[in-house]
Amino acid sequence: MRTIGILLTILLIILGIAFTALNAQSVELNYLLGSKQLPLAAVLLLSLTIGVVLTGFTLGFSLLKLKAKNKWLESKLKKTQDQLVHTQQ
């Protein structure tokens, strides 16, 4: 299993190098406070990174919300089960 991980890491590094080599031309990035010349590969990777981070935050908050609701439902279920046991006695 460890060998597969190492091979996948090497493959990703090779693909990253090829991606960078194929997208080496500079592009102008305009933002609110100015502009900057950057390699196209850097702009694409920066955009991908920002997208992954924002998606991670969104999914993280959703997961926290679902966990809180799950705990609330579990406590409600336990109370209902306790009431049922007391009613049957």
N, CA, C and O atoms as a GROMACS GRO file, in nm:
protein
  356
    1MET      N    1   0.082  -0.119   0.000
    1MET     CA    2   0.000   0.000   0.000
    1MET      C    3   0.087   0.126   0.000
    1MET      O    4   0.055   0.225  -0.067
    2ARG      N    5   0.195   0.122   0.075
    2ARG     CA    6   0.283   0.238   0.083
    2ARG      C    7   0.348   0.266  -0.052
    2ARG      O    8   0.368   0.382  -0.089
    3THR      N    9   0.380   0.160  -0.125
    3THR     CA   10   0.441   0.176  -0.257
    3THR      C   11   0.346   0.245  -0.353
    3THR      O   12   0.388   0.329  -0.433
    4ILE      N   13   0.217   0.211  -0.345
    4ILE     CA   14   0.118   0.274  -0.431
    4ILE      C   15   0.109   0.423  -0.400
    4ILE      O   16   0.099   0.505  -0.492
    5GLY      N   17   0.113   0.458  -0.272
    5GLY     CA   18   0.110   0.599  -0.232
    5GLY      C   19   0.230   0.675  -0.286
    5GLY      O   20   0.216   0.788  -0.334
    6ILE      N   21   0.347   0.614  -0.278
    6ILE     CA   22   0.468   0.678  -0.329
    6ILE      C   23   0.459   0.696  -0.480
    6ILE      O   24   0.494   0.802  -0.532
    7LEU      N   25   0.412   0.593  -0.550
    7LEU     CA   26   0.399   0.602  -0.696
    7LEU      C   27   0.297   0.710  -0.735
    7LEU      O   28   0.320   0.784  -0.830
    8LEU      N   29   0.186   0.718  -0.663
    8LEU     CA   30   0.087   0.821  -0.692
    8LEU      C   31   0.143   0.960  -0.666
    8LEU      O   32   0.114   1.054  -0.741
    9THR      N   33   0.222   0.975  -0.561
    9THR     CA   34   0.285   1.104  -0.531
    9THR      C   35   0.381   1.143  -0.643
    9THR      O   36   0.381   1.258  -0.687
   10ILE      N   37   0.462   1.050  -0.687
   10ILE     CA   38   0.555   1.077  -0.797
   10ILE      C   39   0.479   1.114  -0.924
   10ILE      O   40   0.518   1.206  -0.996
   11LEU      N   41   0.370   1.042  -0.952
   11LEU     CA   42   0.289   1.072  -1.070
   11LEU      C   43   0.229   1.212  -1.062
   11LEU      O   44   0.228   1.285  -1.160
   12LEU      N   45   0.180   1.250  -0.944
   12LEU     CA   46   0.124   1.385  -0.927
   12LEU      C   47   0.231   1.492  -0.944
   12LEU      O   48   0.204   1.598  -1.001
   13ILE      N   49   0.350   1.466  -0.896
   13ILE     CA   50   0.460   1.562  -0.913
   13ILE      C   51   0.494   1.577  -1.061
   13ILE      O   52   0.513   1.689  -1.109
   14ILE      N   53   0.501   1.467  -1.133
   14ILE     CA   54   0.532   1.472  -1.276
   14ILE      C   55   0.422   1.547  -1.350
   14ILE      O   56   0.450   1.630  -1.436
   15LEU      N   57   0.295   1.517  -1.317
   15LEU     CA   58   0.184   1.589  -1.381
   15LEU      C   59   0.188   1.738  -1.349
   15LEU      O   60   0.159   1.821  -1.435
   16GLY      N   61   0.225   1.773  -1.226
   16GLY     CA   62   0.236   1.913  -1.188
   16GLY      C   63   0.344   1.985  -1.265
   16GLY      O   64   0.326   2.098  -1.308
   17ILE      N   65   0.457   1.919  -1.283
   17ILE     CA   66   0.567   1.978  -1.359
   17ILE      C   67   0.526   1.996  -1.505
   17ILE      O   68   0.554   2.100  -1.566
   18ALA      N   69   0.460   1.895  -1.562
   18ALA     CA   70   0.414   1.905  -1.701
   18ALA      C   71   0.311   2.016  -1.716
   18ALA      O   72   0.314   2.092  -1.813
   19PHE      N   73   0.219   2.026  -1.619
   19PHE     CA   74   0.117   2.131  -1.621
   19PHE      C   75   0.183   2.269  -1.619
   19PHE      O   76   0.145   2.358  -1.695
   20THR      N   77   0.280   2.285  -1.532
   20THR     CA   78   0.350   2.413  -1.521
   20THR      C   79   0.425   2.445  -1.650
   20THR      O   80   0.425   2.560  -1.696
   21ALA      N   81   0.489   2.346  -1.709
   21ALA     CA   82   0.566   2.368  -1.832
   21ALA      C   83   0.474   2.406  -1.949
   21ALA      O   84   0.509   2.489  -2.032
   22LEU      N   85   0.355   2.343  -1.953
   22LEU     CA   86   0.263   2.371  -2.063
   22LEU      C   87   0.191   2.506  -2.047
   22LEU      O   88   0.139   2.560  -2.144
   23ASN      N   89   0.189   2.559  -1.926
   23ASN     CA   90   0.119   2.685  -1.898
   23ASN      C   91   0.215   2.789  -1.840
   23ASN      O   92   0.184   2.852  -1.739
   24ALA      N   93   0.329   2.806  -1.905
   24ALA     CA   94   0.433   2.893  -1.852
   24ALA      C   95   0.414   3.040  -1.891
   24ALA      O   96   0.477   3.128  -1.832
   25GLN      N   97   0.330   3.069  -1.989
   25GLN     CA   98   0.314   3.208  -2.032
   25GLN      C   99   0.256   3.294  -1.919
   25GLN      O  100   0.181   3.246  -1.834
   26SER      N  101   0.292   3.420  -1.921
   26SER     CA  102   0.245   3.513  -1.818
   26SER      C  103   0.110   3.572  -1.858
   26SER      O  104   0.082   3.595  -1.976
   27VAL      N  105   0.028   3.594  -1.757
   27VAL     CA  106  -0.099   3.661  -1.777
   27VAL      C  107  -0.110   3.773  -1.674
   27VAL      O  108  -0.047   3.768  -1.568
   28GLU      N  109  -0.189   3.873  -1.706
   28GLU     CA  110  -0.207   3.982  -1.613
   28GLU      C  111  -0.329   3.953  -1.526
   28GLU      O  112  -0.438   3.929  -1.577
   29LEU      N  113  -0.308   3.956  -1.396
   29LEU     CA  114  -0.415   3.932  -1.300
   29LEU      C  115  -0.456   4.068  -1.243
   29LEU      O  116  -0.378   4.133  -1.174
   30ASN      N  117  -0.580   4.109  -1.273
   30ASN     CA  118  -0.632   4.237  -1.223
   30ASN      C  119  -0.718   4.209  -1.100
   30ASN      O  120  -0.807   4.124  -1.103
   31TYR      N  121  -0.690   4.280  -0.993
   31TYR     CA  122  -0.769   4.269  -0.871
   31TYR      C  123  -0.799   4.409  -0.821
   31TYR      O  124  -0.756   4.507  -0.881
   32LEU      N  125  -0.873   4.419  -0.712
   32LEU     CA  126  -0.924   4.550  -0.668
   32LEU      C  127  -0.815   4.654  -0.644
   32LEU      O  128  -0.836   4.771  -0.675
   33LEU      N  129  -0.703   4.614  -0.591
   33LEU     CA  130  -0.599   4.711  -0.555
   33LEU      C  131  -0.490   4.728  -0.660
   33LEU      O  132  -0.396   4.805  -0.638
   34GLY      N  133  -0.500   4.659  -0.771
   34GLY     CA  134  -0.398   4.673  -0.873
   34GLY      C  135  -0.398   4.555  -0.968
   34GLY      O  136  -0.500   4.490  -0.989
   35SER      N  137  -0.283   4.528  -1.024
   35SER     CA  138  -0.268   4.414  -1.114
   35SER      C  139  -0.127   4.358  -1.100
   35SER      O  140  -0.036   4.424  -1.050
   36LYS      N  141  -0.111   4.236  -1.147
   36LYS     CA  142   0.018   4.170  -1.134
   36LYS      C  143   0.035   4.071  -1.248
   36LYS      O  144  -0.061   4.006  -1.289
   37GLN      N  145   0.156   4.060  -1.299
   37GLN     CA  146   0.189   3.960  -1.400
   37GLN      C  147   0.227   3.830  -1.328
   37GLN      O  148   0.318   3.828  -1.245
   38LEU      N  149   0.158   3.723  -1.361
   38LEU     CA  150   0.186   3.592  -1.302
   38LEU      C  151   0.182   3.485  -1.410
   38LEU      O  152   0.115   3.502  -1.511
   39PRO      N  153   0.254   3.375  -1.389
   39PRO     CA  154   0.242   3.264  -1.483
   39PRO      C  155   0.099   3.207  -1.480
   39PRO      O  156   0.036   3.202  -1.374
   40LEU      N  157   0.050   3.164  -1.594
   40LEU     CA  158  -0.085   3.109  -1.603
   40LEU      C  159  -0.103   2.992  -1.508
   40LEU      O  160  -0.209   2.980  -1.446
   41ALA      N  161  -0.004   2.906  -1.496
   41ALA     CA  162  -0.014   2.791  -1.406
   41ALA      C  163  -0.037   2.836  -1.262
   41ALA      O  164  -0.116   2.775  -1.189
   42ALA      N  165   0.031   2.943  -1.220
   42ALA     CA  166   0.014   2.993  -1.084
   42ALA      C  167  -0.126   3.047  -1.062
   42ALA      O  168  -0.186   3.024  -0.957
   43VAL      N  169  -0.180   3.119  -1.162
   43VAL     CA  170  -0.316   3.172  -1.150
   43VAL      C  171  -0.417   3.058  -1.141
   43VAL      O  172  -0.509   3.063  -1.060
   44LEU      N  173  -0.400   2.956  -1.225
   44LEU     CA  174  -0.491   2.842  -1.222
   44LEU      C  175  -0.483   2.767  -1.090
   44LEU      O  176  -0.586   2.730  -1.032
   45LEU      N  177  -0.363   2.745  -1.041
   45LEU     CA  178  -0.347   2.674  -0.914
   45LEU      C  179  -0.399   2.757  -0.796
   45LEU      O  180  -0.457   2.703  -0.702
   46LEU      N  181  -0.379   2.887  -0.802
   46LEU     CA  182  -0.433   2.976  -0.699
   46LEU      C  183  -0.586   2.971  -0.698
   46LEU      O  184  -0.647   2.964  -0.592
   47SER      N  185  -0.646   2.974  -0.815
   47SER     CA  186  -0.792   2.966  -0.826
   47SER      C  187  -0.842   2.833  -0.772
   47SER      O  188  -0.942   2.828  -0.700
   48LEU      N  189  -0.774   2.726  -0.807
   48LEU     CA  190  -0.812   2.593  -0.758
   48LEU      C  191  -0.802   2.587  -0.606
   48LEU      O  192  -0.890   2.534  -0.539
   49THR      N  193  -0.694   2.641  -0.551
   49THR     CA  194  -0.672   2.639  -0.406
   49THR      C  195  -0.781   2.718  -0.334
   49THR      O  196  -0.834   2.673  -0.233
   50ILE      N  197  -0.812   2.836  -0.386
   50ILE     CA  198  -0.918   2.917  -0.324
   50ILE      C  199  -1.052   2.843  -0.329
   50ILE      O  200  -1.126   2.844  -0.231
   51GLY      N  201  -1.081   2.780  -0.440
   51GLY     CA  202  -1.205   2.703  -0.453
   51GLY      C  203  -1.211   2.587  -0.355
   51GLY      O  204  -1.315   2.563  -0.294
   52VAL      N  205  -1.101   2.516  -0.339
   52VAL     CA  206  -1.096   2.403  -0.246
   52VAL      C  207  -1.114   2.452  -0.102
   52VAL      O  208  -1.188   2.390  -0.024
   53VAL      N  209  -1.048   2.560  -0.066
   53VAL     CA  210  -1.058   2.614   0.070
   53VAL      C  211  -1.201   2.660   0.100
   53VAL      O  212  -1.256   2.629   0.205
   54LEU      N  213  -1.261   2.735   0.007
   54LEU     CA  214  -1.398   2.782   0.028
   54LEU      C  215  -1.497   2.666   0.036
   54LEU      O  216  -1.590   2.668   0.117
   55THR      N  217  -1.478   2.565  -0.048
   55THR     CA  218  -1.563   2.447  -0.042
   55THR      C  219  -1.546   2.374   0.090
   55THR      O  220  -1.643   2.327   0.149
   56GLY      N  221  -1.420   2.364   0.136
   56GLY     CA  222  -1.394   2.300   0.265
   56GLY      C  223  -1.462   2.371   0.380
   56GLY      O  224  -1.520   2.307   0.468
   57PHE      N  225  -1.457   2.505   0.380
   57PHE     CA  226  -1.526   2.581   0.484
   57PHE      C  227  -1.676   2.558   0.479
   57PHE      O  228  -1.740   2.536   0.582
   58THR      N  229  -1.732   2.563   0.359
   58THR     CA  230  -1.876   2.544   0.344
   58THR      C  231  -1.918   2.405   0.390
   58THR      O  232  -2.015   2.391   0.465
   59LEU      N  233  -1.846   2.304   0.347
   59LEU     CA  234  -1.880   2.168   0.389
   59LEU      C  235  -1.855   2.148   0.538
   59LEU      O  236  -1.928   2.076   0.604
   60GLY      N  237  -1.751   2.212   0.589
   60GLY     CA  238  -1.722   2.201   0.732
   60GLY      C  239  -1.833   2.258   0.817
   60GLY      O  240  -1.874   2.198   0.916
   61PHE      N  241  -1.883   2.376   0.779
   61PHE     CA  242  -1.993   2.436   0.853
   61PHE      C  243  -2.119   2.351   0.842
   61PHE      O  244  -2.193   2.335   0.940
   62SER      N  245  -2.144   2.298   0.723
   62SER     CA  246  -2.261   2.211   0.706
   62SER      C  247  -2.248   2.086   0.791
   62SER      O  248  -2.346   2.041   0.851
   63LEU      N  249  -2.129   2.031   0.797
   63LEU     CA  250  -2.107   1.911   0.878
   63LEU      C  251  -2.129   1.940   1.026
   63LEU      O  252  -2.191   1.861   1.096
   64LEU      N  253  -2.078   2.053   1.073
   64LEU     CA  254  -2.100   2.091   1.213
   64LEU      C  255  -2.248   2.108   1.244
   64LEU      O  256  -2.295   2.065   1.349
   65LYS      N  257  -2.321   2.169   1.153
   65LYS     CA  258  -2.464   2.189   1.170
   65LYS      C  259  -2.536   2.054   1.177
   65LYS      O  260  -2.623   2.034   1.262
   66LEU      N  261  -2.500   1.962   1.088
   66LEU     CA  262  -2.562   1.830   1.087
   66LEU      C  263  -2.529   1.750   1.213
   66LEU      O  264  -2.614   1.678   1.265
   67LYS      N  265  -2.406   1.763   1.262
   67LYS     CA  266  -2.368   1.694   1.386
   67LYS      C  267  -2.448   1.746   1.504
   67LYS      O  268  -2.492   1.668   1.589
   68ALA      N  269  -2.467   1.878   1.510
   68ALA     CA  270  -2.546   1.936   1.618
   68ALA      C  271  -2.691   1.888   1.611
   68ALA      O  272  -2.750   1.855   1.714
   69LYS      N  273  -2.747   1.883   1.492
   69LYS     CA  274  -2.884   1.835   1.476
   69LYS      C  275  -2.893   1.688   1.512
   69LYS      O  276  -2.992   1.645   1.572
   70ASN      N  277  -2.792   1.610   1.478
   70ASN     CA  278  -2.789   1.467   1.512
   70ASN      C  279  -2.789   1.448   1.663
   70ASN      O  280  -2.861   1.363   1.714
   71LYS      N  281  -2.708   1.526   1.735
   71LYS     CA  282  -2.706   1.517   1.881
   71LYS      C  283  -2.842   1.554   1.939
   71LYS      O  284  -2.889   1.490   2.033
   72TRP      N  285  -2.904   1.659   1.885
   72TRP     CA  286  -3.035   1.700   1.933
   72TRP      C  287  -3.138   1.590   1.911
   72TRP      O  288  -3.219   1.562   1.999
   73LEU      N  289  -3.135   1.528   1.792
   73LEU     CA  290  -3.229   1.421   1.763
   73LEU      C  291  -3.205   1.298   1.850
   73LEU      O  292  -3.299   1.233   1.894
   74GLU      N  293  -3.077   1.268   1.877
   74GLU     CA  294  -3.046   1.155   1.965
   74GLU      C  295  -3.099   1.180   2.106
   74GLU      O  296  -3.153   1.089   2.169
   75SER      N  297  -3.083   1.301   2.156
   75SER     CA  298  -3.133   1.331   2.290
   75SER      C  299  -3.286   1.326   2.292
   75SER      O  300  -3.345   1.279   2.389
   76LYS      N  301  -3.350   1.374   2.187
   76LYS     CA  302  -3.496   1.370   2.178
   76LYS      C  303  -3.544   1.224   2.172
   76LYS      O  304  -3.644   1.189   2.236
   77LEU      N  305  -3.474   1.140   2.097
   77LEU     CA  306  -3.509   0.998   2.089
   77LEU      C  307  -3.495   0.931   2.224
   77LEU      O  308  -3.582   0.853   2.264
   78LYS      N  309  -3.387   0.962   2.296
   78LYS     CA  310  -3.366   0.903   2.428
   78LYS      C  311  -3.478   0.944   2.524
   78LYS      O  312  -3.528   0.861   2.599
   79LYS      N  313  -3.517   1.071   2.522
   79LYS     CA  314  -3.626   1.118   2.608
   79LYS      C  315  -3.757   1.047   2.573
   79LYS      O  316  -3.833   1.007   2.661
   80THR      N  317  -3.782   1.032   2.443
   80THR     CA  318  -3.904   0.964   2.399
   80THR      C  319  -3.903   0.818   2.441
   80THR      O  320  -4.005   0.765   2.484
   81GLN      N  321  -3.788   0.752   2.430
   81GLN     CA  322  -3.778   0.612   2.472
   81GLN      C  323  -3.797   0.600   2.624
   81GLN      O  324  -3.864   0.508   2.671
   82ASP      N  325  -3.740   0.692   2.700
   82ASP     CA  326  -3.759   0.691   2.845
   82ASP      C  327  -3.906   0.711   2.882
   82ASP      O  328  -3.957   0.644   2.971
   83GLN      N  329  -3.974   0.802   2.813
   83GLN     CA  330  -4.116   0.824   2.838
   83GLN      C  331  -4.196   0.698   2.805
   83GLN      O  332  -4.291   0.665   2.877
   84LEU      N  333  -4.161   0.630   2.699
   84LEU     CA  334  -4.230   0.508   2.657
   84LEU      C  335  -4.213   0.400   2.762
   84LEU      O  336  -4.308   0.329   2.795
   85VAL      N  337  -4.091   0.387   2.814
   85VAL     CA  338  -4.064   0.286   2.917
   85VAL      C  339  -4.146   0.318   3.043
   85VAL      O  340  -4.203   0.227   3.102
   86HIS      N  341  -4.152   0.442   3.085
   86HIS     CA  342  -4.227   0.481   3.203
   86HIS      C  343  -4.377   0.464   3.182
   86HIS      O  344  -4.450   0.431   3.276
   87THR      N  345  -4.423   0.486   3.060
   87THR     CA  346  -4.566   0.470   3.029
   87THR      C  347  -4.606   0.322   3.034
   87THR      O  348  -4.717   0.290   3.077
   88GLN      N  349  -4.518   0.233   2.990
   88GLN     CA  350  -4.550   0.090   2.988
   88GLN      C  351  -4.546   0.027   3.127
   88GLN      O  352  -4.602  -0.081   3.146
   89GLN      N  353  -4.481   0.091   3.222
   89GLN     CA  354  -4.471   0.033   3.357
   89GLN      C  355  -4.590   0.062   3.438
   89GLN      O  356  -4.597   0.021   3.554
   0.00000   0.00000   0.00000
